[in-house]
Amino acid sequence: MASLARATPATSAFASLRGGTVTGDHTVIFAGAMERIELTHRAEDRTMFAQGAVKAALWARDKKPGNVFDGRRARGSLIY
């Protein structure tokens, strides 16, 4: 059985591509020597990104300054 290694900056890569009228295609690729797994999300309209930004702003408006909230801590109260 092959061992799983933790990704490091030396073994990881990141790329970003924008073009044409593509609204939001996002793909995460886990690649090995002879195979790969791809997870893709495609947004058809930017409206959902704007709605999410407004919802996050409304959630944050009564939070105390100086607090740091990551996605895990905020997610539960942001989900519809």
VOVONU-500901 format. One record per atom (N, C-alpha, C, O): residue number from 1; residue in three letters; atom name; x, y, z. Coordinates in steps of 0.2 Angstrom, whole numbers, always signed. Example, Ala and Ser with C-alpha at 12.3 -4.5 7.8 and 13.67 -1.06 7.14 Angstrom:
! residues 2
   pos   code   site       u       v       w
     1    ALA      N     +66     -28     +39
     1    ALA     CA     +62     -22     +39
     1    ALA      C     +66     -16     +39
     1    ALA      O     +71     -17     +42
     2    SER      N     +64     -11     +35
     2    SER     CA     +68      -5     +36
     2    SER      C     +64      +0     +39
     2    SER      O     +67      +6     +40
! end
This chain:
! residues 80
   pos   code   site       u       v       w
     1    MET      N      +4      -6      +0
     1    MET     CA      +0      +0      +0
     1    MET      C      +4      +6      +0
     1    MET      O      +9      +7      +4
     2    ALA      N      +3     +11      -4
     2    ALA     CA      +7     +17      -4
     2    ALA      C      +5     +21      +2
     2    ALA      O      +0     +21      +5
     3    SER      N     +10     +25      +4
     3    SER     CA      +9     +29     +10
     3    SER      C      +7     +36      +7
     3    SER      O      +8     +38      +2
     4    LEU      N      +3     +39     +12
     4    LEU     CA      +1     +46     +10
     4    LEU      C      +5     +51     +13
     4    LEU      O      +7     +51     +19
     5    ALA      N      +8     +56      +9
     5    ALA     CA     +12     +61     +12
     5    ALA      C      +8     +68     +12
     5    ALA      O      +4     +69      +8
     6    ARG      N     +10     +72     +17
     6    ARG     CA      +7     +78     +18
     6    ARG      C     +10     +83     +12
     6    ARG      O     +16     +83     +11
     7    ALA      N      +6     +87      +9
     7    ALA     CA      +8     +91      +4
     7    ALA      C     +12     +97      +7
     7    ALA      O     +11     +99     +13
     8    THR      N     +18     +99      +4
     8    THR     CA     +22    +104      +6
     8    THR      C     +23    +109      +0
     8    THR      O     +21    +108      -5
     9    PRO      N     +25    +115      +2
     9    PRO     CA     +26    +120      -4
     9    PRO      C     +30    +117     -10
     9    PRO      O     +30    +119     -15
    10    ALA      N     +35    +112      -8
    10    ALA     CA     +39    +109     -13
    10    ALA      C     +35    +104     -17
    10    ALA      O     +37    +103     -23
    11    THR      N     +30    +101     -15
    11    THR     CA     +26     +96     -18
    11    THR      C     +19     +99     -20
    11    THR      O     +15     +95     -23
    12    SER      N     +17    +105     -19
    12    SER     CA     +10    +108     -20
    12    SER      C     +11    +113     -26
    12    SER      O     +16    +116     -27
    13    ALA      N      +5    +114     -29
    13    ALA     CA      +5    +119     -34
    13    ALA      C      -1    +123     -34
    13    ALA      O      -6    +120     -32
    14    PHE      N      -2    +129     -36
    14    PHE     CA      -8    +133     -37
    14    PHE      C      -8    +137     -43
    14    PHE      O      -3    +139     -45
    15    ALA      N     -14    +137     -47
    15    ALA     CA     -14    +140     -53
    15    ALA      C     -21    +144     -53
    15    ALA      O     -26    +141     -50
    16    SER      N     -22    +149     -56
    16    SER     CA     -28    +153     -57
    16    SER      C     -28    +155     -64
    16    SER      O     -24    +158     -67
    17    LEU      N     -34    +154     -67
    17    LEU     CA     -36    +156     -74
    17    LEU      C     -42    +159     -75
    17    LEU      O     -47    +157     -72
    18    ARG      N     -43    +165     -78
    18    ARG     CA     -49    +169     -80
    18    ARG      C     -49    +170     -87
    18    ARG      O     -44    +171     -91
    19    GLY      N     -55    +169     -90
    19    GLY     CA     -56    +170     -97
    19    GLY      C     -63    +170     -99
    19    GLY      O     -68    +167     -96
    20    GLY      N     -64    +174    -104
    20    GLY     CA     -71    +175    -108
    20    GLY      C     -76    +177    -103
    20    GLY      O     -76    +181     -99
    21    THR      N     -82    +173    -104
    21    THR     CA     -88    +175     -99
    21    THR      C     -89    +170     -94
    21    THR      O     -94    +169     -91
    22    VAL      N     -83    +166     -92
    22    VAL     CA     -84    +161     -87
    22    VAL      C     -85    +165     -80
    22    VAL      O     -81    +169     -78
    23    THR      N     -91    +163     -77
    23    THR     CA     -92    +166     -71
    23    THR      C     -89    +164     -65
    23    THR      O     -86    +168     -61
    24    GLY      N     -88    +157     -64
    24    GLY     CA     -85    +154     -58
    24    GLY      C     -84    +147     -59
    24    GLY      O     -89    +143     -57
    25    ASP      N     -79    +145     -62
    25    ASP     CA     -77    +137     -62
    25    ASP      C     -71    +136     -57
    25    ASP      O     -66    +140     -58
    26    HIS      N     -72    +132     -52
    26    HIS     CA     -67    +131     -47
    26    HIS      C     -66    +123     -47
    26    HIS      O     -70    +119     -46
    27    THR      N     -59    +121     -48
    27    THR     CA     -58    +114     -48
    27    THR      C     -52    +113     -43
    27    THR      O     -47    +116     -43
    28    VAL      N     -53    +108     -39
    28    VAL     CA     -47    +106     -34
    28    VAL      C     -45     +99     -37
    28    VAL      O     -49     +95     -38
    29    ILE      N     -38     +98     -38
    29    ILE     CA     -36     +92     -41
    29    ILE      C     -31     +89     -36
    29    ILE      O     -26     +92     -34
    30    PHE      N     -32     +83     -35
    30    PHE     CA     -27     +79     -31
    30    PHE      C     -24     +74     -35
    30    PHE      O     -27     +69     -38
    31    ALA      N     -18     +75     -37
    31    ALA     CA     -15     +71     -42
    31    ALA      C      -9     +67     -39
    31    ALA      O      -5     +69     -35
    32    GLY      N      -9     +61     -42
    32    GLY     CA      -3     +56     -40
    32    GLY      C      +1     +55     -46
    32    GLY      O      +0     +58     -51
    33    ALA      N      +5     +50     -46
    33    ALA     CA      +9     +48     -51
    33    ALA      C      +5     +45     -57
    33    ALA      O      +7     +46     -63
    34    MET      N      +0     +41     -56
    34    MET     CA      -4     +38     -61
    34    MET      C     -11     +39     -61
    34    MET      O     -15     +36     -65
    35    GLU      N     -14     +44     -57
    35    GLU     CA     -21     +45     -57
    35    GLU      C     -22     +52     -54
    35    GLU      O     -18     +55     -51
    36    ARG      N     -28     +54     -54
    36    ARG     CA     -30     +61     -51
    36    ARG      C     -37     +61     -49
    36    ARG      O     -41     +57     -53
    37    ILE      N     -39     +64     -44
    37    ILE     CA     -46     +65     -42
    37    ILE      C     -47     +73     -43
    37    ILE      O     -43     +77     -41
    38    GLU      N     -53     +75     -46
    38    GLU     CA     -55     +82     -47
    38    GLU      C     -62     +83     -44
    38    GLU      O     -66     +79     -45
    39    LEU      N     -62     +88     -40
    39    LEU     CA     -68     +91     -37
    39    LEU      C     -70     +98     -41
    39    LEU      O     -66    +102     -40
    40    THR      N     -75     +98     -44
    40    THR     CA     -77    +105     -48
    40    THR      C     -83    +108     -45
    40    THR      O     -88    +104     -44
    41    HIS      N     -83    +114     -45
    41    HIS     CA     -89    +118     -44
    41    HIS      C     -90    +123     -49
    41    HIS      O     -85    +127     -51
    42    ARG      N     -96    +124     -52
    42    ARG     CA     -97    +129     -57
    42    ARG      C    -103    +134     -56
    42    ARG      O    -108    +131     -54
    43    ALA      N    -101    +140     -55
    43    ALA     CA    -107    +145     -54
    43    ALA      C    -109    +148     -60
    43    ALA      O    -105    +150     -65
    44    GLU      N    -115    +148     -61
    44    GLU     CA    -118    +150     -68
    44    GLU      C    -120    +158     -67
    44    GLU      O    -121    +161     -73
    45    ASP      N    -120    +161     -61
    45    ASP     CA    -121    +168     -61
    45    ASP      C    -118    +171     -55
    45    ASP      O    -117    +167     -50
    46    ARG      N    -115    +177     -55
    46    ARG     CA    -112    +180     -49
    46    ARG      C    -116    +182     -44
    46    ARG      O    -114    +184     -39
    47    THR      N    -123    +182     -45
    47    THR     CA    -127    +184     -40
    47    THR      C    -126    +181     -33
    47    THR      O    -127    +184     -28
    48    MET      N    -125    +174     -33
    48    MET     CA    -124    +171     -27
    48    MET      C    -118    +173     -23
    48    MET      O    -118    +173     -17
    49    PHE      N    -113    +175     -26
    49    PHE     CA    -107    +178     -23
    49    PHE      C    -109    +185     -20
    49    PHE      O    -106    +186     -14
    50    ALA      N    -113    +189     -23
    50    ALA     CA    -115    +195     -20
    50    ALA      C    -119    +194     -14
    50    ALA      O    -119    +197      -9
    51    GLN      N    -124    +189     -15
    51    GLN     CA    -128    +188      -9
    51    GLN      C    -124    +185      -3
    51    GLN      O    -126    +187      +3
    52    GLY      N    -119    +181      -4
    52    GLY     CA    -115    +179      +1
    52    GLY      C    -111    +184      +5
    52    GLY      O    -110    +185     +11
    53    ALA      N    -109    +189      +1
    53    ALA     CA    -105    +195      +3
    53    ALA      C    -110    +199      +8
    53    ALA      O    -107    +202     +13
    54    VAL      N    -116    +200      +5
    54    VAL     CA    -120    +204      +9
    54    VAL      C    -122    +201     +16
    54    VAL      O    -122    +204     +21
    55    LYS      N    -123    +194     +15
    55    LYS     CA    -125    +190     +21
    55    LYS      C    -119    +190     +26
    55    LYS      O    -121    +191     +32
    56    ALA      N    -113    +190     +24
    56    ALA     CA    -107    +190     +28
    56    ALA      C    -107    +197     +32
    56    ALA      O    -105    +197     +38
    57    ALA      N    -108    +202     +28
    57    ALA     CA    -107    +209     +31
    57    ALA      C    -113    +210     +36
    57    ALA      O    -111    +213     +41
    58    LEU      N    -119    +208     +35
    58    LEU     CA    -124    +209     +40
    58    LEU      C    -123    +205     +46
    58    LEU      O    -124    +207     +52
    59    TRP      N    -120    +199     +45
    59    TRP     CA    -118    +195     +51
    59    TRP      C    -112    +198     +55
    59    TRP      O    -112    +198     +61
    60    ALA      N    -107    +201     +52
    60    ALA     CA    -102    +204     +55
    60    ALA      C    -103    +211     +58
    60    ALA      O     -99    +213     +62
    61    ARG      N    -108    +214     +56
    61    ARG     CA    -110    +221     +58
    61    ARG      C    -110    +222     +66
    61    ARG      O    -108    +228     +68
    62    ASP      N    -112    +217     +70
    62    ASP     CA    -113    +218     +77
    62    ASP      C    -108    +214     +81
    62    ASP      O    -108    +214     +87
    63    LYS      N    -102    +212     +77
    63    LYS     CA     -97    +209     +80
    63    LYS      C     -92    +214     +83
    63    LYS      O     -91    +219     +80
    64    LYS      N     -89    +212     +89
    64    LYS     CA     -84    +217     +92
    64    LYS      C     -78    +218     +87
    64    LYS      O     -75    +213     +85
    65    PRO      N     -75    +224     +87
    65    PRO     CA     -69    +225     +83
    65    PRO      C     -63    +221     +86
    65    PRO      O     -63    +220     +92
    66    GLY      N     -59    +218     +82
    66    GLY     CA     -53    +215     +84
    66    GLY      C     -54    +207     +85
    66    GLY      O     -49    +204     +85
    67    ASN      N     -60    +205     +85
    67    ASN     CA     -61    +198     +84
    67    ASN      C     -59    +195     +77
    67    ASN      O     -61    +198     +72
    68    VAL      N     -56    +189     +77
    68    VAL     CA     -55    +186     +71
    68    VAL      C     -59    +180     +70
    68    VAL      O     -60    +176     +75
    69    PHE      N     -63    +179     +65
    69    PHE     CA     -67    +174     +64
    69    PHE      C     -65    +170     +57
    69    PHE      O     -65    +173     +52
    70    ASP      N     -64    +164     +58
    70    ASP     CA     -62    +160     +52
    70    ASP      C     -69    +157     +49
    70    ASP      O     -74    +157     +52
    71    GLY      N     -68    +153     +43
    71    GLY     CA     -74    +150     +41
    71    GLY      C     -78    +145     +45
    71    GLY      O     -84    +145     +45
    72    ARG      N     -74    +142     +49
    72    ARG     CA     -77    +136     +53
    72    ARG      C     -81    +140     +59
    72    ARG      O     -86    +137     +60
    73    ARG      N     -79    +145     +61
    73    ARG     CA     -82    +148     +67
    73    ARG      C     -88    +152     +65
    73    ARG      O     -93    +153     +68
    74    ALA      N     -88    +155     +58
    74    ALA     CA     -94    +159     +56
    74    ALA      C     -99    +155     +52
    74    ALA      O    -105    +157     +52
    75    ARG      N     -97    +149     +49
    75    ARG     CA    -101    +146     +45
    75    ARG      C    -108    +144     +48
    75    ARG      O    -113    +145     +44
    76    GLY      N    -108    +142     +54
    76    GLY     CA    -115    +139     +56
    76    GLY      C    -120    +145     +56
    76    GLY      O    -126    +143     +55
    77    SER      N    -118    +151     +58
    77    SER     CA    -123    +156     +58
    77    SER      C    -124    +160     +51
    77    SER      O    -128    +164     +50
    78    LEU      N    -120    +158     +46
    78    LEU     CA    -121    +161     +39
    78    LEU      C    -125    +156     +35
    78    LEU      O    -128    +159     +30
    79    ILE      N    -126    +150     +37
    79    ILE     CA    -129    +145     +32
    79    ILE      C    -137    +147     +33
    79    ILE      O    -139    +148     +38
    80    TYR      N    -140    +147     +27
    80    TYR     CA    -147    +149     +27
    80    TYR      C    -151    +144     +31
    80    TYR      O    -157    +145     +32
! end
